[in-house]
Amino acid sequence: MADDFRSLLKEKMRDEGTGERWFEDFDIGGIFYLSIQASSLHDSTPPELLGDVNAYKAFQVVLQAKPGVSICGKRGVWEHLASTDWLPLFVEDSPLLRVAADVPVAVVQKIYEDVTACATAHPEMLKKKSAGGVKLL
């Protein structure tokens, strides 16, 4: 099992007045950005600013394929994640971006582990650049 994702969250912004807080995104394998958020601004449980991230029961999660990464077909990021039991929790915001609200802690941990494993197992999702432009694998 990977590290508990909550122990890896690094706060980058907080506004006590509004109850807003933002954690830094995880850059996973140069393929994904994984954003895990909880505050009054986010779809988390509870939807408020808590001092202890371990006190949240659920988080808002955003999964984004990084620009320059294949998103479609057999080598696309979404195809590699299609068999996960958690992908249906996400709503497609754009071809690169998926958003999920109130995701329970255990499921967020599974998402973190699965996305990390996917990026490690499928480095071919990155498009290779050549002198003549972008070369698709």
C-alpha positions, 0 to 999 in steps of 0.5 A: 500500500502506498503512503496515505495521501493525506500525509502527502497533502501540502497546503498552498493557500488558506483564507480563514475568513472564507474557509477556503483552502487549496492543496498542491496538486500531485504530478503523477509520472508526468502524465496526470495531475491529481487534485485532492481538496477539502474546504468550504469551497469544495465538495467535501465532507464536511464542507468546511475548513478543518485544521486536521485533514484526517477529520474529513470523511470525503474529498473533492477530487480532480483528475487531469491528463497533462497537456501532451498526454494521449487521451484517446484510444488504446494508449489513452489515459482514460482507456487505461483507467476504464476498468477501475470501479471509481472512474464512474464517480467522475464527471467529464469536465473536458477531454482532459479533466474529470471531477468527482464530489464527496469521494470517501477517504478509502476511495481517494486512497484507491484513486491515488494508488491506481493512478500512480500504478497506471502512470508507472505501468504505461509510460507510453501514454506520453507523446514523444517529441521529435525534431519534426514536431509531435510524434504520437506513439 
